[in-house]
Amino acid sequence: MASNSNLITKKHHPENLESPCAALDSYLTPNELFYIRNHFEAPRIDVKFWRLTVSGAVQRARDFTYDDLLAMPSRRIVATLECAGNARAFLGGSTPGIDWHLGAVGNAEWRGVPLSLVLAEVGFQHDAQEVVLQGADAGAIDKEPKTPGSIPFARSLPLAKALHDDVLLAYSMNGRELPEAHGFPVRAIVPGWYGMASVKWLIHLLICREPFAGYFQTFEYSHWERIEGNPTLAPLGPGEVKTEIVRPSSNERLKAGDVYLIRGSSWAGESHVASVSVSVDGGRCWNSAELLDPPQPYCWVRWQYPWNIPADVPSATLMARATDENGRVQPLEHAPEERHYSVHHVLPVTVHIE
C-alpha cells in the first residue's frame, strides 16, 4: 500500500502517517490528507471473497457479503476520528507510543449500514453484553506484555452503543469508495469515540456474554478510573473536549501592528462544542472566538479570533480552550490517569513578534 506524499510519516512499518496542519483548516478532511493509523501491516483484501462473519451469542450466525451490505438501508454521518494518542509528542520525555503532533485527527462524511441493522438480522441472545469488532490486520506484539503469537486488531463495544443508529459499518468516505488505507471494503465508524473503536478491514463481529479483555482493550487503549477510591484500568471510549490551534504555528514570526486571524478546530466526542475561548497573553485573559460551522455532535467546529498583534512585546503565548454543551471545559494540564492517551489539555503556542 503506497504512502501518500501529502502526509507526514511517523512510522514506516507498519505505516503510520499524520495529516499536515493545513488539513485541519477544512471542514471535511480530504481522503488523501486524512491521517493513517495502523497497528499491523495493512491486509490485502479481494472484495469478491470478503465476508463479514457474525457469531457468538446470536440466534442465527451468518456471513454477509459486500453486496449484502450495499443492498441494506444506509446512513450518512459526519464524524471526527481522532487517534487516542494524538498530540502525544507534547507530553515530553520517553512517552511510549507514536509521537503524534497535531495531525492524528480528521473529519469526514461516512456512509454505511447501521450496525444495529446487521445485529437485527442475526438476533442476539438475552445475555449478550458486548460486540467485538475484529479486523483482518494481525501480528505479534514483541514488547512486554508479549502476545502468544499473532493476534488480530480487535475492540469491543457495549451492546447499548453498538445498537445506536449512528454506529456504522462504513463503505464510503467523503462520497467515494472507502480507500484501502482506511479499511476497504468495510470499517466500523463509532462516532464520538476515539479512533481505535472504529476498527478497519472488518471481518468478524463476535457477540459476547461477558466483557472482552483483548490486548487492545486492556494493555493498550486503557486509562485509570477510580471505583470507591481504588484505581482500576478501564478501556477508553468517548472522546474528550479538545481544541487545536491551526494557525499560527509554534515559533512562527508575526509582524507587530498586523491584525492576525488565529484559527483552529475544536471537538467534543459524543457531544458538541458550545464555545471556544482564546487567550493571547498566556492564559491571563480569555475572549470568545467566532465559530465558523454549526456545532453538532461527533464532529469538529472551526473557529477564528482576530488578534491585534502588539508592538511592545517580543513574543506571545497563545492558548485556546473549548467548552461543550454539557459544560465540560478543557483542562490546563494532562491528567496522569490518562496515561499516554487522551491528550486533550490546552496546548500553548508561542509566537515571535517582529
N, C-alpha and C positions, 0 to 999 in steps of 0.2 A: 504494500500500500504506500504510494508515493507521498512524501512530505509536501506540505504546502508552503511555498516560499514566502507567503504573506504572514505566516505565523512565526512565533519565536520558539525555538527548540529549547526545551528544558531537559529532555532525556531522549536518546535515540532508540534504545531498546529496553522495554517497549516504547513506542513513540508517544511522547507527551509534549504538546505544543500549546503555547499561550497566545492569546489574542493581543494585538498591539492596542495601545490606548485609543487610537483613532476609532477602533471598532466599538468602543464603549460610548461613543458620542452619537450613535444612531439608534433609533428606537428598536428596529429589528436588526439583529446582527447577521450579516450575510453568511451563508453557509461556509464560504471559503475563508472567513475570518473568525469562525466560531472555534473556541478552544477545543482541544482533543485530550481526553484523559483515558489512558489505558493502563491496566494492571498487568496484563499479559500481552503477548503478540496478538494482533488483530486476526481473527479467523477469516478464511475464505469460504463463502457460502454460495452454493448454487441454489437459487430460489426454487428451481423445479423440484429439488429433492428436500427442501427445507420443510420441517414440520414443527409445530408448537404442541408439545405433549402436555396435557393437563391430567394430573393424577393425584393420589393421596386420599384424603377424607372427602371423597366426592361420591355421588350416586352413579355417575356414568363417566368413566375415564374416556378420554377422546384425544385424537390428534387433529389439529387444524392445519390446513394448507394456507399458503399465501392468498390464493383465490378465495378461500372460505372467508378470510378476514375482510378482503376487499368487498365482498358481497354483503357484509353486515352493515348496519347503520353506523355512521361515523360522526365525530365531533371535531371541531377546531378549537384549540386552546392556545392563547399566547402566554408563555411562561418563561421565566428566567431560570436558567440552570447555573448553579454555582458549585464548583468543587469545594468540598468541606475544608480543604487546605488552602483555598485562595487567600493571598496576602500573607502566607506563612513566612515569607522572606523577611517580613518586618518584625518577627519575634526575636530575631538575632540569635547568636550563639550557635550551638550544634543541634538545632532542632531537627528531629527526624522527619523524613518525607521530602517530597519535591518542593524546592524553594520557589513556589509561585509568587509572583509580584501581584499586580492588579488584574491580570488578564485571564484568570481561570473562571470566567463568568461570561454569559451571553444570553440574549433574549431572542426568542424565535417563536414563530407560529407553527404549531404541531397539529397534525391531523391523524386520526386513527380511531380504532374501535374502543369504546369504553370497556375497561377490564371487567366491569360488572356484567356486561352482556355475555362475555365468554364464560364467566363463572355461572351465570344463569343457565347456560347451555348444558353444563355438566352437573349442576346442582351440588351443593356442599352439605355435608352431614352436620347434625346439630351441635356436635362438639368441636367443630373446626374453629381454630383460633387465628392462624396466620396463613399468608400466601407467600411462599418462597419463589422469587424470580431468579432463574438461573440463565446465564449467558453461555454462548458457545466458546468463549475465551477461557483458557485454562492454563495452569502452570504450577510449578513448585515454588514455595517460599523458602529461601535458603537461610534467611536471618531468623534468630530466635524470636518467638517460638516457631521452629520449623514445622512445615506441614508434612504429613505422612504420604509423600509423593505429590502428584499433580492434583490440583483442586480447581473447580470452576469458580468464576466470579459469581457470587450469589448473595442476595439480600432479601429480607422478608419485610412484609407489610402487615400490620394488624388488619384483621378482616374488615373492620369498620372503615379503614382508609381505603383498602382495596375495592370496596363496594361503592366508593364515592364516584359519581358520574364523571368527574373531571380527570380521573386517573385513566390514562390511555395506553393502548398498545398501538404505538405510532408507526406509520409507514411513510409519512410525508413531513418535510421540514421546509418551512418558508415556501410552500406551494410546489415543491419539487420532490421527486423520489428521495427517500432517505439516503444520504450518502453512506458509502461503506464505512468510513471512519466514524460515523455517528450511529452505527448499529444496524445497517441494512441486513436483512429485509425488514425486521421489526424490533423496536426497542420499547421499553416502558418509559412513560413520562408521568412522573409523580409531582405535580405542580406544588410549589411551596416548600418542598423538601430539598435537602442538599442533593447534589447530583449523583452521589453513589446509589441512591434509591432508584434512579432511572436507568435500570440495567439495559445494556446494549446487547445486540445479537441474541435475542431471547430464543430459547429452545425448550424450556420446561417451566411449567407452573406447578408447584407442589403445595397442595393444601394440607397444612399440618394441624395436629391436635394439641400441640404444645409449642412453646416459644422456640424459635430457631436460634441456635447458638453457633453458627458458622464462623469461619475465620474473620470475614469482613463485617460481622455483626458484633463481634466481641473484642478480639485483639486490635482490629482496625475499625475506624469509624465509630468509636465509642467515646463517651465522656463520663465524668464523675457526677453522680447525683447523690443527695443525702436523703436517707429514709430514717426518720426519727433521730437524726444526728449522725447516722452511720453512713460513710461514703460507700457507694456501690457503683460499678460500671454499668452504664446503660447505653443502648445503641443511639446514635444520632438520628434525628428525624427532621422536623420542620426547621427551616432556616430562620435566622435572626434578622433584626433590623440593621441595615448596613448602608453606608454611603461611601462612594469613592469620588474623589476629585479627579476629573479627567484632564482639565487644563486650568492653570498652568501645571507643568510637570515639576518635579522636585529639582531644585537648584537652577531653574530657568531664570534668565536675566530679563527684567522688565524695565520699562522706561518711566522714570518719575514724571508725574503730571498726566499720564495717559489714563483713560477710562478703560479698564480691562474687564471683560466678561468671564468671571470664574464659572466654570461649567462642571457638571458631574452627573452621576446617576445614583439613585437610591432604590432599595427594595426591602421587602419586609416579610419574606416567607409566605405563609398562607394568608396573611392579612395584606392591607395596602398602606402605602406611605401617606400620612396625613399632612406632614410639613417637613421642611428642611431648613435648618439654621446654619448660617455661615459666620465664622469669626476671621478677621484679618489681623488680629493682634494677639495670637496665641491663646485664645480662649477667654480673654477678659470680657469682651463684649460680643454679643451674638445678634444677628439680624436675619430676617426672613428672606429666603430665596424664592424666586418665581418658579413654579412648577410648569414644565413645558408639555406634559402629557396628562391626560385624565388618569388619576390614580385608580388602580384596580388590583384585586388580589393576584398574587402569583408573579407579577412582572414589575420590572423597574419603571421608574419615572425619571425623566431627565429634568434638570433644573439649571438655573443660571442666576448669577448675582453680579451686578455692576460694581466695580471697585475703583474708586479714585485713588490711584497709586500715589502715596505721599512722597515728598521730596526730602524729608528731614530724617529718614532712617535708611541705613544701608541694606537692610533685609527685613523680611516679614514672614511670620508663620501663619499659614492659612489652615483653617480647620472647618469641617462640615459634619453635621450630625443630623440624623433623621429621627422622626417620631412617627409611630404607626397609629392606626385607627383605635387601637386598644390602649394607647398611652405609653407603650414601650419606647424607651429612648436609648440610643446607642450609649454604651459605657465609654468612659475615657481611657480605661486600661483593659488589657486582656485578662480574663479570669483563669487562674491555674486549673480550675475544674474542667476547663475545655480542652486540656492537654494541648496538642498541636493542631487542633481543629477549631472551627467556628471563630475565625479571626475577624471579629466584627466591631472592634473598638475603633474610636476615632483615630485616623492616621494623619498626623500633621504633614503639611507640605511647606518647605522653606523655599522662598524665592529671594533673589538678589535684585536690588533696585539701583539703577544707574542714572 
